[in-house]
Amino acid sequence: MVYLFSATLFFSATLLFLVEPMVGKMILPLLGGTPAVWNTCMVFYQAVLLLGYAYAHFSTQWLGLRRQSWLHLALMALPLLVLPIGISDTAVASLPDKGNPILWLLWLLGSTVGLPLLAVSTTAPLLQKWFSQTRHRQAHDAYFLYAASNAGSMAGLFGYLALVEPNLRLWTQSRWWAAGYAALLAMTAACAWTLWRSPGGESSKFKAQSSNPNYESPITNHESPISNSRRARWVLLAFVPSSLMLGVTTYLTTDVAPFPLFWVLPLALYLATFILVFARRPVYAPSWMGRVLCLPALVLMVSFIIEATHPPAVFVTLHLLMFVAAALICHSELAKGRPASSHLTEFYLWMSVGGVLGGMFNALLAPLLFKQVLEYPLVMLAACALAPRVGEQRGFNRWDLVWPAGLGLLTLALIFVVQAAGAEPGRLNTLAIFAVPALLTYRFVLRPIRFSLCLAAILAASAAYVGAHGRVLLVERNFFGVVRVTKDVNGRFHQLVHGGTLHGRQHLDPARAGEPLAFYHRTGPAGDAFRLFDSVAGTLPPRVGLIGLGVGALATYAKPGQAWDFYEIDPAVERIACDPRLFTFISQCAASKLRVVLGDARLKLRDTPDGHYGMLVLDAFSSDSIPVHLLTREALRLYCAKVADGGLLAFHVSNRRLDLKPIVASLAADAGLAGCDREDFDISPAERRDGKEVSEWIVLSRRGELVRQLARDPRWQPLPPASGPLWTDDFSNLLMALRWK
């Protein structure tokens, strides 16, 4: 019997955590690859899980197990009517051009995967409840089955990453998932049949105790009443790791790369801590785990302030170490305080409430409350405060306030002294400011409350710190991330920074304000591409389309008589680029006609007549959150259709984390396009001081002579031979494009 229930729980969780990355991968390209897509998906999944747990709790309370089991089998049969899962063209066409797309995304998730997800999400609490009412000798403590469920979750996550995503196209994945769901229905029916044959009741408890008198349950206070304070503690202990999980995911997918490994890894570690603490022989957080949490938290807090992300391997390790320690501490306290099996569904219900609140805080509430991504460090502070005390430390006292106030004032004083001395932001100056307060804070690692308040004081004081990107002039945060306009530390440029990635700059000197800088410099590959277009201007339409606006620097290449169309998905970027107080590239563009089209570029390009553009520029890949759907076979076919015969396609493929050249080369070979590439990586210190950045561009065309004309410059090289699988709307794998060095 226990094997049947364990196998069903394992398989159910596997299906649940196969469908989550699968649906996320379906939706992610539609919204520009932003981390908010996955975070919103996670909130939806957690909300559906909460509904499933509420259904499991109240239906068993009101109907009794026998009638409830019949109802549940009927509920599980309903999703068969809507499987396999897919996103219709009608749903995609309804994507809003302006405003926050969260409501649209939640509606899309509900209409595509809501019913199957709800049915599967009820399995974990229900089957444990069913098992607790059987005659099995372990029925009195069914919590150990939760470990089987979490093991299945991990199998689903890593199975998707290692086996499913690299080998199966999305439509095939969906069909196999539908077949797996039908098998789960049969297994659940077998569990229900086992329940019907077992009267259950108090005899289960008596049999368990009599057959194994030496067994000591890990559950404490079995029969103690459940107070509201105890429920609130369950919610808090579930809230913190849930919020941290999304915070870590946002960091990894923003500063490393937005591919499923970095969705899966934090979630898998989150589940692993559940497996450890809810196992038959649980592994709880040891007393020294607080140190493991607080030390990386201290380093990470300083890294947030100074925007340090290199070396990536070190910071990824620190983030994950901090998260695992925090999750293990919180989940250990949850497991130690769980009630008797008679309250099993209520316990899971309140735990799910905490998880949903954590997800909602990160994905929905924080973007409204904070201009910067503050939710992650704030919840990290809360996690440190929950760390167990070590030794005989006294309770809260006045020094728990005096020390944080003193360290905050010390940090402010150091910031003002260093900046008043005219020192530019750098490693030594940064260490001079933050090293002493950080070391003093670590003295209180055994006093979690004081440690957290000291860190909070340093974080608050850092608002006066001018970082490497310069003084912040404007900050906007929306679904697509955080964009900042800064004035560099020397006061020569305005810069646009999205997350941690520079997206363009402009000279503040009016005499030089019309010069394209950064990745678009006239001496770089962008300048070469536009000079090539100008050289054949009479043979191609005088119209240029550009996917990705940035600060509008490419508009400096426009000529009178030309029409330029920028396609931009982020309304905040459009407002900033068109504000002449910040950037003047758009307002002073020489083109006879210029317009900015808001919305997803692929959807908007469909409305453009075929052969409309003489040149189409794709400048949407410099951020780490790249829109994969702009780099597929179907996307390239659309671009070729919208460009006149023999027109130019220019791809800006500069990227810190991803090598996109092989992807574009495979697409070009598949479409029969000639192409060449220029890596402008060797720039002089003088050029860098003048605002130029390293860049890489690829130019494609059906007219081979145009590409050969560009390739006369030895800096332009032919594209490498096509290698690896071709990206399509139904298949892509960012792991293959990751820069491992």
N, C-alpha and C positions, 0 to 999 in steps of 0.2 A: 504493500500500500504506500509506504513512504517513498518508494522509488517512483511510483506513478505520479504522486503529487510533486515530488522534486523535479521530475522530468518535465511535467507540464509547466511548472513555474519557470524552469530554466528556459524552455522553448518560448514561452510567452514573452519573457524579458528579452530574449534574443530578437524576436520579431519587433518588439517595441523599439529597441535601440538599433535595429536595421532601418526602420522606416524614418527615424528622425534625421539622420544625415542624408538619406535618400531624398526626402522632401526638401530639406534645406538646400541640397545641391540643385534641385529643380528650380527653386525660387531665387537663390542667391544671385544669379546673373541678371535677373530682371531689375535689380535695384543697385547695380553698380558695384557689387562685391563688398559692400560695407559691412563691418562687424555687427552693426545694429540688426541686420537681417537675422543672423544666427541667434543673437540675444533675444529678439522678439519671438523667434520660433521657440526658443527655450521657455519663455514665459508662457506661450500658448501650450506647450507640452505640459508644463507644470500645472497650468490651470485645468487642463483636461484631466491630469492625474488627480487633482483635488476633487473634481467632479466625480471621477471614478471611485475615489475613496469615500466621498460623501454618500454616493449610491450604495457602496458596499456596507457602510455603517448603518444607514437608516433603513435600507431594504431588509437587512437581516434582523433589525430591531422590530420592524413593523410586521413582517410577513412570516418570520420563522424560516429556518434553513430549508425545509423541504419545498415550500411554495416559492421561496426566493430562488432556489436552484432552477426551478422551471422557468421563472421569469428571466433568469440570467441566460439560460440557453437560447431563449427567444431573442433576447437583446443581441447575443453574439451572432445570431443568424442574419440580422438586418444588414450588416456591412457587406454581405455577399452580393447585395443588390447594387452596390456602388463600386465594387472592385473591378479591375485593377485601378490603382491611384494614378491620376494624371492631371495636368493643368491644361485647360482648354484655351484655344485662341481667343474666345470671347472674354475669358477672365483676364488674359494678358492685355487685351485691348482696353480694359476698364481701368488700367493703372493710371492714377491721377498724375497730371503734369506738374501741378504745383501743390504746395503744402506738405504736411507730414503724411507719408504713406502707411503709417502703422495700422490705422483702422482698416485700410484696404488689405494689408498683409494678413491681419487677423481674420478678416472675412474670407480671404482666399484659403487660409489654412483650415478654417472651419468647414468650408464647403467641399474641400478636396479630401482631407484626411481626418476630419473631426470625428465622424462616427466610428471608423475602424480603430482609431486611437483610443477613443473612450471605452470601447469594448475590451481592448487588450489591457488597458490600464487598470481595470477592475480586478484583474486576475490575482495579483499578488496578495491583497488583503483578503479577498474572498476565499481563495483556496486555503489560505492559512486558517481562516475562520472555519471552513468546512472540516479541515483536518482536525482542528481542536475539538470537534464534536464527534469524532469517530472513537472506536474502541482501541486504537493503537496505543501502545504503552508510552509513547512520547507525545501523546495528544495534549497533555496538560500544558506544554510549553512549545507552542508551534512557531515561535520566533526564529528558530534555527532554519526554517524553510526560507526565511528572508535572504540568507546567504546564498541559497541556490538561485533565487531570483536575481540577486546582484551579480552572481557569476555569469548568468545568462546575459545580463546587460553588457558585461564586459566582452563576452564572446560576440555579441552582436556588433558592438562598436569596432573592435579590432578586426572582426570578420569582414565588416564593410570596407575598412581601410585596406586590408591585406588581400582580400579575395574578390569581393564584390565590385568595388569601384574600378580597379584596374582591368577587370576582365568582362564586365557586363555593361551593356548600354542601359540607360535609364529605363527605357520601356521594358526591356527584358527583366531588369531588377524588379519592376513593379509587378510583372506577371508572376515571377517566382514568389514574390512576397504574398500575392493573393493565394497561391497554392499553399504556402505555409500557413496562412490564416485558416484555410479550410481544415488543415491537419490539426491546428490548435483547437478548433471547435470540436473535433472528434475526441481529442484528449480530454478536454474539459467535460464533455459528456460522460466519459469513462470515470472521471473523478466524481461527478454527480451521482452516477450509479453506485459507486462505492459508498458515498454518503448515505444514500437511501437504504443501503443494506446494513448500516451501522446506527443503531438507535442513539448512541452517544450518551451525554448526560454526565452526572457526577461519577458514574462508574469508571469513566475514562481516567479521572484524576486518581481515584482509589487504586485502580489497576496499575497505574504508573508508579505510584508510591510503594505499593506492596511488592511489585515485581523488581524494583530497583531501590531498596531501602537506603543504599549508600549514596544515591545521587543527590547532589546539592544544586538546586537551581540557581542560576545567576540572577534571577529576578528578585529584587528586594521589595519588602512591603507589599506583598501580593494583594492583600485584602484591604490595604489602607484606602480611605476615600480619596478621590481625585479632586484636589482643590483648584480654584482658578489660578492661583499663583503657580501651581505645578504645570498647568496647561500653558500658561504664559512662558514658563521656562522652556518647555518643549518647543514652542514657536520661536523663541529667541535662538535656541541652539540649532534649529534648522535654518533660520534666516541667515545667520552669519556665513556658513559655508556655501549656501546657495548663492548669495550675493558675491562672495569671493570667487566662486567658480566662473561667473560671468565676467568679473573683473579681470581675472587671469586670461580668459578667452579673448576679451577685447584687446588686452595687451599683446598677446601672441599674434592675433590676426591683423593687428594694426602695425606693429613694429617688426614682424617677421614675415608672415605670408598668410593669406586667407584660404587655406585649403583644409580638407577634412581632418588631417592629423591634428591640427591645433583646435578643432572643435572637439575631437574625440579625447585627446590626452587629458585635459582638465576634468572632463566628465568621467573618464575611466578612473582617474585617481580619486575622485569624489566617491564613486561607487566602491572602489577598493577599500576605503576606510569603513564603509558600511559593512562590507563582507567581514572585515576583521573583527568589528565590535559586536556583530550579531551572529557570529559563528557559534557552533555548539560549544567550542572551547574558545571563548572570546579573547581577543588581544586588545587591551585598552591602552590608552596613551599613558606612558610612564611619567613620573613626576618631573623628569628632566626635559620633557617635551616642550615646556614653556621656553626654555633657552633656545631650542631648535626653531621655535616660532619667532622669538623676539630679535635674534641676531640678524637673520635675513630681512626682517621687517624694518629694522633700523637702516640697513644699507639701502633697501629699496625706497624708503621714504626720502633719503637724501638724493637718490637717483631720480625720483620724480621731480624734485625741486630743480635739479641742474639739467634735467632732460638727458641723462646718460643712458644709452642703450647698447654700447659696445664695451667688450666683445659680446655678441648676441648669446653665445653658448653659456657664458657665465650668468647673464641676467635671466635667461630662460630657466636655468637651474635654480637660481635664487627664488624666482617667482613660484616655481612649482614646489620647492622645498617649503617655503612659507605656507603655501596653500595646503599641502598635505598635513603639515603640523597642525594648522588651525582646524582643518576638517576632522582630523583624528581626535583632537581634544574635544571638540563640540559633539561629535558623534559618540565618543566614549561616554560623555555625560548623559546623552540621550539614552544609550543602551543601558547604562546603570540605573536610570530612573524610569525604565519602562514598567508599565503595570502588568497585572495578571492577564492571561489570555482572554478572560471574559471582557476586558476592555481593549482588546487588540485593535479592532477597527477604529475606535475613537483615538487611540494613540497615533495610528497612521494618519488619521484625518488631521489632527493638529500638527503633526510633523509636516504634512503636505501644505497646510496653511502657511507655515514658516517658509517652506521652499518657494511657494508662489509669491509671498511678500518680498522675499529676497530678489526674485527675478523681476518683479514689478518695480521695485526700487531702482534697480540698475537700468532696465530697458525703458520704462515709462516715466517714472517720477524724476529721476536724477537729471535727465536732459532738460527738464523744465526748471529745476531748482539751481543747477550749477552751470556756469558757462564753460568751466574746465571739467575734465574727468576726475572729479573729486570723490565720487562715490567709492572707488576702489581703495584709496588710502584711508578714507574715513572708516570703512568697514574693517580694514586691516587693523586700525587702532582699536576697534571694538573687539576683534579677535584677540589681540594682545591683552586687553583688559580681562578677558575670560580665561586666560591662561592660569593653571593651578599655582597657588602659592607654594613655595618650597621653604621648609623650616618653620620656625615659630615667629612669623612676622605678625605684628599687631595689625589691627584693622585700620580703617581710614583715619588720618589725622591731619593737622594743619600743614605739615610738611609736604603732604601730597598735593597741596596747592601752591605752597611757597616755592618749591623747587621748579615746577613748570613755569611759573611767572618769571623767576629769575633767569631761567634758560632762554625763555622767549625774549627778554630784554637784552640778554647777552648776544643772542643771534642778531637782533636788530642793530645793536651797536657795532658788531663786526661787519655787517653789511654796509652800514653807512661809512665806516672808517675806510674799508677797502675801496668802495666806489668813489668816495671823496678824494682818494689819492689818485684817481684817474686810471686805475688798473682795469684792463679789459678782462672779460670773463675767460677764464682758463683753468686748467686743472689745479695749478698751485694756488691761485687766488681763491678758487672754490674751496679747496681744502682749508685754506686759512680761515674761511668764514664758518664752515660747517663741521670741521673735524672736532674742535673742542666741545661744542654743544652735544655732538653725537656721542663722544666718549663719556662725557658726564652722564648722559642719559643711560648708557649701558650699565652704569653702576647700579641702576635700580631694576635690573632684569628679574630679580626675585620678588619685586613688588609690582605686580602687573598694572594696578591702577595708576601708580605714580609714573611708571615707565610710559604708559599710553598717554597720559596727560603731558609729559615732557615732550614726547614726539609730536603731539598735537600743537604744542606751543611753538616748536621749531617750524612746523608746517605753516602755521599762521603768520609767523614772522617773515617767512620766505616770500610773502607777497611783495615785499620791498626789493626783492632780488631781481636784477636785470640779467637774464640768461644769455646764452650764446647767440640766440636769434635776435637779440636786442630788446628794446622797450616795446611793450605791447600797446598798440594804438586802438585795436578793435578785436573783439572776440565774438564769434557767433557759433552756436552749437545747434545742430538739428539731427535728423535721422541719419544723415550722411557723415556725421562726425563733427569735429571741432576745427574751425578755420580761424586763423589769427592773422592780423596785419601788424607787422612790427617795423620799427625803425632800427636799422642795424646799429651796432655799438659805436660806429664812427659817424653816424648821422648822415650817411651819403645815399642810402637806398631806403625805399619802402619794399617790404617783402611779404609774400603770401605764404603761410605755412599751414598745411593740412595735416593734423596729427603731428608727426615728427618729420614730415617730408616737405622740403621747399618746392613751391609750385610756381615761382617766378619772382622777379624783382624789377624795380625801375629806379633810374637815377632821379635824385631830387634836384639836381642842377638843371634848370630849364633848358640850357643849351644842349644837354645830353639826354633829355627825357624821352626823345624819340628813338633811342638806340635799344634794340632788343638785347637782353642780357640773359644770364643763366644758361639754360639749355638751348636757347634760340639765337645765340650770338651770330653776327654776320660772318665771322670767320669759322664757324662751326658747320656741321652737316646740314642744319636747317637753312642756313644761308645758301649753301650749294644747291639744295633742292629747289628753292624759290628762284634762284638765278636760272636754273634749268627750265623752270616753268615760264619765266619771262622770255627766254630765248626762243620758245616755240609758241608765243602768245597768239600769233595770228592763225595758228592751225587748231587751236582748242578754244572751247567756250571761255569767256572771261569771267568765269564764276568759280569760286573756291569754297568748298565745304570743310569745316573743321570740327572734329568731335573732341570736345574738351576745351574749356575756355581759359582756365587759369587766370592770369592777370591780363590776358589779351595781348601778350607781347608779340605774337605772330602777326597781329594787325599792322605792325610797322612795315611789313612786306607788301601791303596792298597798294595798288596803283589806281589813279583816276580811271573811271570807265569800268572798273571791276565791281562785282557784287560778291560779298562775303557773308556766309552763314556759319555761325558758331552754334553747335549743339551742346548743351550743358544740362546735366541732370540735377545739380545742386543749386537751389535758388539763392543760397547765401553767397556762393561764388559769383553768381550773376550780379547780385547787388553790389558786391565789393568791386568787381572789375569795371562796372559801369559808373562808379562813384568817382568823379574827377578829383575829389579831395584826397583820394587814396591812390588811384592809378588813372592815367590819362591816355593809355594806348587806344581804348575804344572810342572815347570822346573825340580824339584828334586823328582818327583813322582817315586815310586819304581815299578809301574806296568810295565810289559813287553811291553804293548802297550797302549797308551793314545791318544785320539783324542777329539777335540771340534767340534761339529756339530752346525753350525749356522742356525737358522730358528725356526719356530714354532715346538715344540716338537711333537705334535700329528701328524702333517703332515710328519715329518721326521721319526717317529717311524713306520709309515705304510710301509716304505721301509726295515725295519729290519725283518729278518726271525722269524717266530713263535718259541717260546721256546728258544730264543737266550740268554737271561740273566738269571743268577742265582739270581740276586737281582736288583730291580729297585727302585731308590730313587727319591722322588718328593720333591724338595726343592725350590718351586716357590711361596710360599704363605706367606713368612714373611713380604713382602712389603704390604702396604695398598691397592695397586692397584693389586688385585689378578686376575690371568687368570681363569675365571670361567669355561671355556671349558675344563680345566684339572681336574675338580671335578664333572663330570657327569657320568651317567650310561654308556654311550657309551665310554667315556674315560677309565673307569675302565675295561670295556671289552677288550679294546685295550691293556691295561697294562697286564692283565691276559694272553692274547694271546702271548705277547712278552716275558713273564717270563716262565721259565721251570716249569713243573708240580711240585708243592710243593715249588716253589721259594718264595722269600720274596718281599713284597712291603712295603717300609718305607716312611711315609708321615711326613714331617716337618711342623707342623701346628701352630708354634708360630706366634701370630699376636696380635698387640696392640688393634685393633678395632673389629676383627671378631672372633667368636667362631666357629671354623670349625670342632670340634670333632663330634657334632651331624650329620653334613653333611656326613662325612666319615663313621660314624657308620651306617647310613641309606644305603649308597652305599654298604658297606661290607655285611650287612644283605641281601640286594637284590641279591648280587652276590654269596652268600653262603660262604663267607670267614670268617675265625676265625681272631680275632684281639684283641689287647690290647694297652693301652695308658699309657705313663708316663709323668706326669707333674713335671718337675724339676724346681720348683719355689723357693724352700727354699735353697738359696745358701748363703754362709757365706761372710762377708766383705773381708776376705782374698782371697777367690775364685774370688770375683768380681775384687779386685785389680790385681789379676793374669790374668785377661782377660776373665773370664767365664761370660756368660749371662744366664738368665733364658730361658728355652726352653720347648717345648712340642712336642713329637713325637708319632706317631701311627705306629704299625707294623701289617701287614695283611699277611695271607697265607692260602692256601687250606689245608696244612698239620697242623692239629690242634695241633699235638704233639710239633711242633716247637713253636707255640704261648704259649702253656702251659709251655714249657721249659723256655721261657722268663718270664712268669707270676709267676715262683717260687720266683722271687724277688718281695717282697711286694710293691715295688715302682711302679710296673707295674700292672695296673688294667684292668679288662675287659671293653670293650666298652659299653656305655649305650645302652639300647634298642632303636631300630629305632623309630624315631618320626618325624612327619612333612612330607611334600611332598618330594618326591625323585627328586633330580636335574637331568635333562636330557639336551641334546643339545637344546631341544625345550622349556625348562622351568627351570628357576632358580630365586631365590629371595634373594638377599643379605641382605635385611632388616631383614629376619628371623635369620640371623647369627650375627647381630650387637650386640656387647657388650654394654648394656645399663648402666652398672655401671662403 
